[in-house]
């Protein structure tokens, strides 16, 4: 039985950790970064979804993200 590995990349910066996760077989379900220039670079390097938000608000971010994901099912 194969399970999908997923992760959320907080403080994602330009996407270095996400790239490592992707190469290790993970699906990046969401990335969060407060710096607008880093968000732009992340989108260029990795793509979406990346949120331009403060990671200290993780509870609010997860609630919105999970609500959106459930609606997509």
C-alpha positions, -999 to 999 in steps of 0.1 A, spaced: 0 0 0 14 34 -10 6 65 9 10 100 -5 34 121 15 23 157 18 37 188 36 32 224 42 63 246 39 62 275 65 87 303 61 92 289 26 114 317 13 124 311 -24 115 274 -23 147 256 -13 130 233 12 100 227 -10 123 217 -38 140 192 -15 106 179 -4 94 175 -40 126 156 -49 119 133 -19 85 125 -32 63 149 -12 34 169 -25 36 205 -13 0 213 -4 7 248 7 37 272 13 36 303 34 59 333 33 56 369 46 82 385 23 66 396 -11 98 392 -30 103 357 -17 67 348 -26 73 360 -62 106 340 -64 88 309 -49 61 311 -76 87 313 -103 108 284 -89 81 261 -75 46 274 -85 15 276 -64 0 273 -39 20 298 -20 4 322 4 17 357 11 9 357 48 26 357 82 33 321 94 25 332 130 -11 331 119 -9 294 111 -41 285 129 -61 309 107 -43 298 76 -49 261 82 -86 267 89 -90 286 56 -69 261 37 -87 231 50 -121 247 44 -111 254 8 -97 218 3 -129 202 17 -151 222 -7 -129 210 -37 -136 173 -28 
